[in-house]
């Protein structure tokens, strides 16, 4: 497994950091987006168990990077001072949802000169930002800051099981990937998506990221978004990969919820359209509805099918090399 210390030295212009995103959950969500985003995913060791240790480990020195960040912890430990320009997206009364942070990031690119850009999104860290997730957090009651929220969620999981929490967590990653896909063309390339640390979801009866003792809280994705196939292969060769690295431990079960995305056609008007209040917490440019999957109709991909697909992809890459392959080729290697 490659470490962030090495990967962060590779050729990237935009680094999108998901807060508390574990590798297996990201891989599961990425499978759902396989027709909308191409690239190469490898498993990485972030060498950190929380946000503060990640910044102290990797960004302790002054640099010429522009930071667009929704996590106030970076300012609490004064890590923001090490960046050429740090933009705080967490100030104000509203929670910094992915869409708002990404909008600031795309607007800031014009002022970043030739600097690299780090976009630190808070999702999928608590609190959940999907419609169902917000309702769930409200039902749990008031909490005293981050620690209080994690304690409440852990108590819920211990009493009611962890499956629904896994679904809410998975849906949060689906939402953030949807927002990322919409702005990829506006960010400097190459673009990499990673995380500062992972998250326990029921392991050892815990929801959260303890400071030590759990490898899964350090195991994060390193996803190089594909813009040019030859460049991708060159970067993988430089990293020493001869095939795509896939985590072998059990994937999170796919969400039972179905994500429906309706892209709005942007039209120039003199009058801004008023957005329904219930959609503001999710997106102002898309309506995302997370509804119970109904039969008949398209539903979640069965876990057995995902495993077969991953195995087929690995066999195909043994022949065609470590690159993103069309579905038509991978299908030839299905059992």
DRENDO-1510 file (C-alpha; in Angstrom, 1 decimal, always signed):
<recs>
REC; n; res; u; v; w
REC; 1; UNK; +0.0; +0.0; +0.0 .
REC; 2; UNK; +1.3; +3.4; -1.0 .
REC; 3; UNK; +1.5; +6.1; +1.7 .
REC; 4; UNK; +0.2; +9.7; +1.4 .
REC; 5; UNK; +3.8; +10.9; +2.0 .
REC; 6; UNK; +4.7; +9.5; -1.4 .
REC; 7; UNK; +1.5; +10.1; -3.2 .
REC; 8; UNK; +1.3; +13.7; -2.3 .
REC; 9; UNK; +4.6; +14.3; -4.1 .
REC; 10; UNK; +3.1; +13.1; -7.4 .
REC; 11; UNK; +1.8; +15.2; -10.2 .
REC; 12; UNK; -1.5; +16.7; -9.3 .
REC; 13; UNK; -3.0; +20.2; -9.6 .
REC; 14; UNK; -6.2; +19.7; -7.7 .
REC; 15; UNK; -6.5; +17.5; -4.6 .
REC; 16; UNK; -10.1; +16.9; -3.4 .
REC; 17; UNK; -10.0; +15.7; +0.2 .
REC; 18; UNK; -13.1; +13.9; +1.5 .
REC; 19; UNK; -13.3; +14.0; +5.3 .
REC; 20; UNK; -13.5; +10.6; +7.1 .
REC; 21; UNK; -13.9; +8.6; +3.8 .
REC; 22; UNK; -12.9; +4.9; +4.1 .
REC; 23; UNK; -11.6; +3.1; +1.0 .
REC; 24; UNK; -14.1; +0.3; +0.7 .
REC; 25; UNK; -17.1; +2.7; +0.9 .
REC; 26; UNK; -15.6; +5.0; -1.7 .
REC; 27; UNK; -14.9; +2.1; -4.1 .
REC; 28; UNK; -18.5; +0.9; -3.7 .
REC; 29; UNK; -19.8; +4.4; -4.5 .
REC; 30; UNK; -17.4; +4.8; -7.4 .
REC; 31; UNK; -18.8; +1.6; -9.0 .
REC; 32; UNK; -22.2; +3.3; -9.1 .
REC; 33; UNK; -20.6; +6.3; -11.0 .
REC; 34; UNK; -18.5; +4.1; -13.4 .
REC; 35; UNK; -20.3; +5.5; -16.5 .
REC; 36; UNK; -19.8; +9.1; -15.4 .
REC; 37; UNK; -16.2; +9.3; -14.1 .
REC; 38; UNK; -13.1; +7.5; -15.3 .
REC; 39; UNK; -9.8; +7.1; -13.5 .
REC; 40; UNK; -7.6; +4.7; -11.5 .
REC; 41; UNK; -8.3; +3.9; -7.9 .
REC; 42; UNK; -5.6; +2.6; -5.5 .
REC; 43; UNK; -5.5; +2.1; -1.8 .
REC; 44; UNK; -3.5; +4.5; +0.3 .
REC; 45; UNK; -2.3; +4.8; +3.9 .
REC; 46; UNK; -3.0; +8.4; +5.0 .
REC; 47; UNK; -0.7; +7.9; +8.0 .
REC; 48; UNK; -3.3; +9.8; +10.1 .
REC; 49; UNK; -6.3; +9.0; +12.2 .
REC; 50; UNK; -8.0; +12.4; +12.2 .
REC; 51; UNK; -7.8; +15.7; +10.4 .
REC; 52; UNK; -5.4; +17.5; +12.7 .
REC; 53; UNK; -2.8; +14.7; +12.5 .
REC; 54; UNK; -3.1; +14.6; +8.7 .
REC; 55; UNK; -2.4; +18.3; +8.4 .
REC; 56; UNK; +0.5; +18.1; +10.9 .
REC; 57; UNK; +1.9; +15.1; +9.2 .
REC; 58; UNK; +1.8; +16.3; +5.6 .
REC; 59; UNK; +1.4; +20.1; +5.6 .
REC; 60; UNK; +3.6; +21.3; +8.4 .
REC; 61; UNK; +5.8; +23.4; +6.1 .
REC; 62; UNK; +5.0; +26.5; +4.2 .
REC; 63; UNK; +3.8; +25.9; +0.6 .
REC; 64; UNK; +2.5; +27.6; -2.4 .
REC; 65; UNK; -0.9; +25.8; -2.4 .
REC; 66; UNK; -4.3; +27.4; -2.2 .
REC; 67; UNK; -6.6; +25.7; +0.3 .
REC; 68; UNK; -10.3; +25.8; +0.1 .
REC; 69; UNK; -11.6; +24.1; +3.3 .
REC; 70; UNK; -14.9; +23.4; +5.1 .
REC; 71; UNK; -13.3; +22.0; +8.3 .
REC; 72; UNK; -12.6; +24.5; +11.0 .
REC; 73; UNK; -10.1; +22.2; +12.7 .
REC; 74; UNK; -7.5; +23.4; +10.2 .
REC; 75; UNK; -7.8; +26.9; +11.7 .
REC; 76; UNK; -7.9; +25.6; +15.3 .
REC; 77; UNK; -4.4; +24.0; +14.9 .
REC; 78; UNK; -3.2; +27.0; +12.8 .
REC; 79; UNK; -2.4; +24.7; +9.8 .
REC; 80; UNK; -4.0; +27.3; +7.5 .
REC; 81; UNK; -1.0; +29.6; +8.0 .
REC; 82; UNK; +1.2; +27.1; +6.0 .
REC; 83; UNK; -0.7; +27.6; +2.8 .
REC; 84; UNK; -0.2; +30.5; +0.4 .
REC; 85; UNK; -3.9; +31.2; +0.5 .
REC; 86; UNK; -6.5; +29.6; +2.8 .
REC; 87; UNK; -10.2; +30.1; +2.3 .
REC; 88; UNK; -12.6; +29.2; +5.2 .
REC; 89; UNK; -15.9; +27.8; +4.0 .
REC; 90; UNK; -17.1; +26.9; +7.4 .
REC; 91; UNK; -18.0; +30.3; +8.7 .
REC; 92; UNK; -21.6; +31.2; +9.0 .
REC; 93; UNK; -24.8; +29.5; +10.3 .
REC; 94; UNK; -25.1; +26.9; +7.5 .
REC; 95; UNK; -23.2; +23.6; +7.4 .
REC; 96; UNK; -20.6; +23.6; +4.6 .
REC; 97; UNK; -22.3; +21.2; +2.1 .
REC; 98; UNK; -20.1; +19.9; -0.8 .
REC; 99; UNK; -21.8; +22.0; -3.5 .
REC; 100; UNK; -21.0; +25.3; -1.7 .
REC; 101; UNK; -17.3; +24.4; -1.0 .
REC; 102; UNK; -16.9; +23.3; -4.6 .
REC; 103; UNK; -18.4; +26.5; -5.9 .
REC; 104; UNK; -15.9; +28.5; -3.9 .
REC; 105; UNK; -13.1; +26.3; -5.2 .
REC; 106; UNK; -14.0; +26.8; -8.9 .
REC; 107; UNK; -14.4; +30.5; -8.3 .
REC; 108; UNK; -11.0; +30.6; -6.6 .
REC; 109; UNK; -9.1; +28.8; -9.4 .
REC; 110; UNK; -8.9; +32.1; -11.3 .
REC; 111; UNK; -7.1; +33.8; -8.4 .
REC; 112; UNK; -4.8; +30.9; -7.6 .
REC; 113; UNK; -2.2; +31.9; -10.2 .
REC; 114; UNK; -0.2; +28.7; -11.0 .
REC; 115; UNK; -0.7; +27.3; -7.5 .
REC; 116; UNK; -2.0; +23.8; -6.8 .
REC; 117; UNK; -5.4; +23.7; -5.1 .
REC; 118; UNK; -6.6; +21.5; -2.2 .
REC; 119; UNK; -10.4; +21.3; -1.8 .
REC; 120; UNK; -11.2; +19.9; +1.6 .
REC; 121; UNK; -14.9; +18.7; +1.7 .
REC; 122; UNK; -16.4; +17.9; +5.1 .
REC; 123; UNK; -18.6; +15.0; +3.7 .
REC; 124; UNK; -19.0; +12.1; +4.6 .
REC; 125; UNK; -17.9; +13.2; +8.1 .
REC; 126; UNK; -20.8; +13.7; +10.5 .
REC; 127; UNK; -23.4; +15.2; +10.3 .
REC; 128; UNK; -24.9; +13.5; +7.4 .
REC; 129; UNK; -25.9; +15.9; +4.6 .
REC; 130; UNK; -28.5; +14.0; +2.6 .
REC; 131; UNK; -32.2; +14.6; +3.2 .
REC; 132; UNK; -32.6; +11.4; +5.1 .
REC; 133; UNK; -29.4; +12.0; +7.0 .
REC; 134; UNK; -30.4; +15.4; +8.1 .
REC; 135; UNK; -33.7; +14.0; +9.3 .
REC; 136; UNK; -32.0; +11.2; +11.2 .
REC; 137; UNK; -29.6; +13.6; +12.9 .
REC; 138; UNK; -32.5; +15.8; +14.0 .
REC; 139; UNK; -34.3; +12.8; +15.4 .
REC; 140; UNK; -31.3; +11.9; +17.5 .
REC; 141; UNK; -31.6; +15.2; +19.3 .
REC; 142; UNK; -29.2; +18.0; +20.1 .
REC; 143; UNK; -25.6; +17.2; +20.6 .
REC; 144; UNK; -22.6; +19.0; +22.1 .
REC; 145; UNK; -20.3; +19.5; +19.1 .
REC; 146; UNK; -18.6; +16.8; +17.1 .
REC; 147; UNK; -17.9; +14.5; +20.0 .
REC; 148; UNK; -21.5; +14.6; +21.1 .
REC; 149; UNK; -22.8; +13.8; +17.6 .
REC; 150; UNK; -20.5; +10.8; +17.3 .
REC; 151; UNK; -21.5; +9.5; +20.8 .
REC; 152; UNK; -25.2; +9.7; +19.8 .
REC; 153; UNK; -24.6; +7.9; +16.5 .
REC; 154; UNK; -22.5; +5.2; +18.3 .
REC; 155; UNK; -25.2; +4.7; +20.9 .
REC; 156; UNK; -27.8; +4.3; +18.1 .
REC; 157; UNK; -25.7; +1.8; +16.3 .
REC; 158; UNK; -25.1; -0.2; +19.4 .
REC; 159; UNK; -28.9; -0.3; +20.2 .
REC; 160; UNK; -30.3; -0.7; +16.7 .
REC; 161; UNK; -27.6; -2.2; +14.6 .
REC; 162; UNK; -25.2; -0.5; +12.1 .
REC; 163; UNK; -26.9; -1.2; +8.7 .
REC; 164; UNK; -28.9; +2.0; +8.5 .
REC; 165; UNK; -25.8; +4.1; +9.5 .
REC; 166; UNK; -23.8; +2.4; +6.7 .
REC; 167; UNK; -26.6; +3.3; +4.2 .
REC; 168; UNK; -26.5; +7.0; +5.3 .
REC; 169; UNK; -22.7; +7.0; +5.1 .
REC; 170; UNK; -22.8; +5.5; +1.6 .
REC; 171; UNK; -25.4; +7.9; +0.4 .
REC; 172; UNK; -23.3; +10.8; +1.6 .
REC; 173; UNK; -20.4; +9.6; -0.6 .
REC; 174; UNK; -22.8; +9.2; -3.6 .
REC; 175; UNK; -24.0; +12.8; -3.0 .
REC; 176; UNK; -20.4; +14.2; -2.9 .
REC; 177; UNK; -19.3; +12.3; -6.0 .
REC; 178; UNK; -22.3; +13.7; -7.8 .
REC; 179; UNK; -21.3; +17.3; -6.9 .
REC; 180; UNK; -17.6; +16.6; -7.8 .
REC; 181; UNK; -18.5; +15.2; -11.3 .
REC; 182; UNK; -20.4; +18.5; -12.1 .
REC; 183; UNK; -17.3; +20.7; -11.6 .
REC; 184; UNK; -14.4; +18.5; -12.8 .
REC; 185; UNK; -14.1; +20.4; -16.0 .
REC; 186; UNK; -13.6; +23.7; -14.1 .
REC; 187; UNK; -10.7; +22.4; -11.9 .
REC; 188; UNK; -7.0; +22.3; -12.8 .
REC; 189; UNK; -5.9; +18.9; -14.0 .
REC; 190; UNK; -4.7; +16.4; -13.0 .
REC; 191; UNK; -7.4; +16.0; -10.4 .
REC; 192; UNK; -7.0; +13.5; -7.5 .
REC; 193; UNK; -9.7; +12.5; -5.0 .
REC; 194; UNK; -8.5; +11.2; -1.6 .
REC; 195; UNK; -9.4; +11.5; +2.1 .
REC; 196; UNK; -7.6; +12.6; +5.3 .
REC; 197; UNK; -8.6; +9.5; +7.2 .
REC; 198; UNK; -11.2; +6.7; +7.3 .
REC; 199; UNK; -14.1; +5.9; +9.6 .
REC; 200; UNK; -15.3; +3.0; +11.8 .
REC; 201; UNK; -18.9; +2.1; +11.2 .
REC; 202; UNK; -19.6; -0.5; +13.8 .
REC; 203; UNK; -16.2; -2.1; +14.0 .
REC; 204; UNK; -15.5; -2.8; +17.7 .
REC; 205; UNK; -18.9; -1.2; +18.4 .
REC; 206; UNK; -17.7; +2.3; +17.4 .
REC; 207; UNK; -18.8; +4.9; +14.9 .
REC; 208; UNK; -15.9; +7.3; +14.5 .
REC; 209; UNK; -12.2; +7.6; +14.0 .
REC; 210; UNK; -10.2; +6.8; +17.2 .
REC; 211; UNK; -6.7; +8.2; +17.3 .
REC; 212; UNK; -5.0; +4.8; +17.1 .
REC; 213; UNK; -5.4; +1.0; +16.9 .
REC; 214; UNK; -7.6; +0.6; +13.8 .
REC; 215; UNK; -6.0; +0.2; +10.4 .
REC; 216; UNK; -9.2; +1.0; +8.6 .
REC; 217; UNK; -9.2; +4.6; +9.9 .
REC; 218; UNK; -6.0; +5.1; +7.9 .
REC; 219; UNK; -7.0; +3.3; +4.7 .
REC; 220; UNK; -8.3; +5.8; +2.2 .
REC; 221; UNK; -8.8; +6.1; -1.5 .
REC; 222; UNK; -6.4; +7.7; -4.0 .
REC; 223; UNK; -8.4; +8.2; -7.2 .
REC; 224; UNK; -6.6; +9.7; -10.2 .
REC; 225; UNK; -9.3; +11.2; -12.4 .
REC; 226; UNK; -8.7; +10.2; -16.0 .
REC; 227; UNK; -8.3; +13.0; -18.4 .
REC; 228; UNK; -5.7; +11.4; -20.7 .
REC; 229; UNK; -5.1; +7.6; -20.7 .
REC; 230; UNK; -1.4; +7.9; -21.4 .
REC; 231; UNK; -0.8; +10.3; -18.5 .
REC; 232; UNK; -2.7; +7.9; -16.1 .
REC; 233; UNK; -0.5; +5.0; -17.2 .
REC; 234; UNK; +2.6; +7.0; -16.8 .
REC; 235; UNK; +1.7; +8.1; -13.3 .
REC; 236; UNK; +0.9; +4.6; -12.2 .
REC; 237; UNK; +4.2; +3.4; -13.6 .
REC; 238; UNK; +6.0; +6.1; -11.6 .
REC; 239; UNK; +4.1; +4.9; -8.5 .
REC; 240; UNK; +5.2; +1.3; -9.1 .
REC; 241; UNK; +1.8; -0.2; -9.8 .
REC; 242; UNK; +1.5; -3.0; -12.3 .
REC; 243; UNK; -2.2; -3.5; -11.7 .
REC; 244; UNK; -5.0; -1.7; -9.9 .
REC; 245; UNK; -4.8; -2.2; -6.2 .
REC; 246; UNK; -8.2; -3.4; -4.8 .
REC; 247; UNK; -8.8; -3.7; -1.1 .
REC; 248; UNK; -9.6; -7.3; -0.2 .
REC; 249; UNK; -11.7; -6.9; +2.9 .
REC; 250; UNK; -15.5; -7.0; +2.7 .
REC; 251; UNK; -17.1; -4.1; +0.9 .
REC; 252; UNK; -19.8; -2.1; +2.7 .
REC; 253; UNK; -23.2; -3.3; +1.5 .
REC; 254; UNK; -24.6; -1.1; -1.2 .
REC; 255; UNK; -27.3; +1.4; -0.1 .
REC; 256; UNK; -30.9; +0.3; -0.3 .
REC; 257; UNK; -31.7; +3.8; -1.4 .
REC; 258; UNK; -31.8; +4.9; -5.0 .
REC; 259; UNK; -30.3; +8.2; -6.0 .
REC; 260; UNK; -32.2; +10.0; -8.7 .
REC; 261; UNK; -30.6; +13.0; -10.3 .
REC; 262; UNK; -32.3; +15.5; -12.5 .
REC; 263; UNK; -29.9; +18.0; -14.1 .
REC; 264; UNK; -31.4; +21.4; -14.7 .
REC; 265; UNK; -30.8; +23.2; -18.0 .
REC; 266; UNK; -29.1; +26.5; -17.2 .
REC; 267; UNK; -30.8; +29.4; -18.9 .
REC; 268; UNK; -29.9; +33.0; -18.8 .
REC; 269; UNK; -32.8; +34.9; -17.1 .
REC; 270; UNK; -33.2; +38.3; -15.6 .
REC; 271; UNK; -34.9; +36.9; -12.6 .
REC; 272; UNK; -33.4; +34.1; -10.4 .
REC; 273; UNK; -35.7; +31.2; -9.8 .
REC; 274; UNK; -36.5; +30.6; -6.2 .
REC; 275; UNK; -35.4; +27.2; -4.9 .
REC; 276; UNK; -37.7; +25.0; -2.8 .
REC; 277; UNK; -36.7; +25.2; +0.8 .
REC; 278; UNK; -36.4; +21.5; +1.2 .
REC; 279; UNK; -33.7; +21.2; -1.5 .
REC; 280; UNK; -31.3; +23.9; -0.2 .
REC; 281; UNK; -29.4; +21.6; +2.1 .
REC; 282; UNK; -28.5; +19.4; -0.8 .
REC; 283; UNK; -28.1; +21.3; -4.1 .
REC; 284; UNK; -29.2; +24.5; -5.7 .
REC; 285; UNK; -28.5; +23.2; -9.3 .
REC; 286; UNK; -29.8; +19.7; -9.0 .
REC; 287; UNK; -32.7; +18.0; -7.3 .
REC; 288; UNK; -31.5; +14.8; -5.5 .
REC; 289; UNK; -34.1; +12.6; -4.2 .
REC; 290; UNK; -33.2; +9.6; -2.1 .
REC; 291; UNK; -36.2; +7.3; -2.1 .
REC; 292; UNK; -36.9; +3.7; -1.1 .
REC; 293; UNK; -36.1; +1.5; -4.0 .
REC; 294; UNK; -39.3; +0.1; -5.5 .
REC; 295; UNK; -39.8; -3.1; -7.4 .
REC; 296; UNK; -40.0; -3.5; -10.3 .
REC; 297; UNK; -37.4; -1.1; -11.6 .
REC; 298; UNK; -33.7; -0.4; -11.3 .
REC; 299; UNK; -32.4; -1.0; -7.8 .
REC; 300; UNK; -29.1; -1.3; -6.0 .
REC; 301; UNK; -26.5; -3.6; -7.6 .
REC; 302; UNK; -26.4; -6.9; -5.7 .
REC; 303; UNK; -23.2; -7.4; -3.8 .
REC; 304; UNK; -22.4; -10.6; -5.6 .
REC; 305; UNK; -22.6; -8.8; -8.9 .
REC; 306; UNK; -20.2; -6.1; -7.7 .
REC; 307; UNK; -17.7; -8.7; -6.6 .
REC; 308; UNK; -17.9; -10.5; -9.9 .
REC; 309; UNK; -17.4; -7.3; -11.8 .
REC; 310; UNK; -14.3; -6.4; -9.7 .
REC; 311; UNK; -12.8; -9.8; -10.3 .
REC; 312; UNK; -13.5; -9.5; -14.1 .
REC; 313; UNK; -11.9; -6.1; -14.2 .
REC; 314; UNK; -8.8; -7.4; -12.5 .
REC; 315; UNK; -8.5; -10.3; -15.0 .
REC; 316; UNK; -9.0; -7.9; -17.9 .
REC; 317; UNK; -6.3; -5.6; -16.6 .
REC; 318; UNK; -3.9; -8.5; -16.4 .
REC; 319; UNK; -4.1; -8.6; -20.2 .
REC; 320; UNK; -4.8; -4.9; -21.2 .
REC; 321; UNK; -2.8; -3.3; -18.4 .
REC; 322; UNK; -3.6; -1.0; -15.4 .
REC; 323; UNK; -6.0; +1.4; -17.1 .
REC; 324; UNK; -9.6; +2.2; -17.1 .
REC; 325; UNK; -11.3; -0.3; -19.5 .
REC; 326; UNK; -14.7; -0.1; -21.3 .
REC; 327; UNK; -17.5; -2.1; -19.8 .
REC; 328; UNK; -17.7; -4.1; -23.0 .
REC; 329; UNK; -14.2; -5.5; -22.5 .
REC; 330; UNK; -14.7; -6.2; -18.8 .
REC; 331; UNK; -18.0; -8.1; -19.6 .
REC; 332; UNK; -16.0; -10.6; -21.6 .
REC; 333; UNK; -14.2; -11.7; -18.4 .
REC; 334; UNK; -17.3; -12.3; -16.3 .
REC; 335; UNK; -17.8; -15.8; -15.2 .
</recs>
